[in-house]
């Protein structure tokens, strides 16, 4: 009870709870909260446990021809309760022939012999295609459901005839599922027509005799035709209103005057800098709305500079390995890579630059690209310089043995002793000393010669 429930008593079970009533909708438009069983007994439409009468669908009504030549729009059940004749869902209390009598009371009397009768104020036709028909143009195939009212009345004695309707259209590339069906569909290929599009459909209604009529003036009403516009409109913001109307009414802003609501350009990725202003309005130097953040477009590509693709260095050089020509290193040249993206002019710097003397060892080269907006990117690679090859050691010239008798000292002393050269000539004491020295030197030379020969030609002992 505290929770707002209905206590059934001690020992009771939940299955004993009475069913929850729901909405019971009647054909006359009334509704009551009843149980399922009660609603069924009263020929109502039960919507389910816990439903409300506000959930009942609208009642489809039509013309009810009442006694006394009266006509009212009621439901079929209500018409029967009033003792009237229901003319069908959606029918109207019409007076097409304008004779002051509702059409459902017009009678076309005939004679047993089929004589001609006066059909004036009797034969009529209703051909109402409704509309205008409109649909959102999504750039593809658009299918529109047509809903027309086609009714008529002809005198029975004149002869059998049928009421025919025929749809035609001026919409290019369009076709009907069944052009003779009043409630057919029309299919339009917007890839052919483009968007937006305004064209028309035409519904023609006529009575067509099945056999030759028995009177010269068959009295059939003239065919009726109705032109109804078909409008395919753009609705980028999903408010079921033509974008042009959104702009014209001021519902949507259109800063660039292209008849597209600004919110649609923003949602389609047209706000690359996220400032809630379409990009092409950012580029409008005149700033007509006074609320745009003007952006530069130095490369004239129609995109704000801050939204240009990021700056990149293409094909950064790979690591290089070279051999030095001397201990100082070697001059290394390399190609400067190209860039892509960025805004306007891009400056490339290299450190160390191509053509620089690279010392022995590993040196990292840094390439930096920078655009006019200050955005930069770098790439790096290594230049490895190997030490030069060491030169071959210089060997002393090989000592050549002097031929026998060719020792310079021995030749000198022999010449002096035999030829009386100044060092070995008879010159008194000086000459004696010189002669002694010359003879001693000669002996030394001879001993040196014999040792050399023994070394060159050893003998076994």
Secondary structure, DSSP 8 states (H G I E B T S, - for coil): -TTS-----TT--GGGS----EEEE-TTS-EEEE-HHHHHHTT-EEEEET--GGGS-----EEEEETTTEEEEE-HHHHHHTT-EEEEET-----TT-SSS-GGG------TT------TTT-EEEEE----EEEE--SSEEEEE---EEEEE--GGG--EEEEEEEEE-STTEEES-TT-TT-EEEEEHHHH-SSEEEEEEEEEEEEESS--SSSS------EEEEEEEEEE--TTSSSS-HHHHHHHTSS--TTSSSS-HHHHHHTT--TT-SSS-HHHHT-TT-TTS-------TT-SSS-GGGS---EE-S----EEEE-SBTTBEEE------EESSSS-EEEEEES-TTEEE-SEEEEEEEEEEETTS-EEEEEEEEEEE-----------------TT--HHHHHHHHHHHHT-TTTS--HHHHHHHHHHHHHHHHHHHHHHHHHHHHHS----
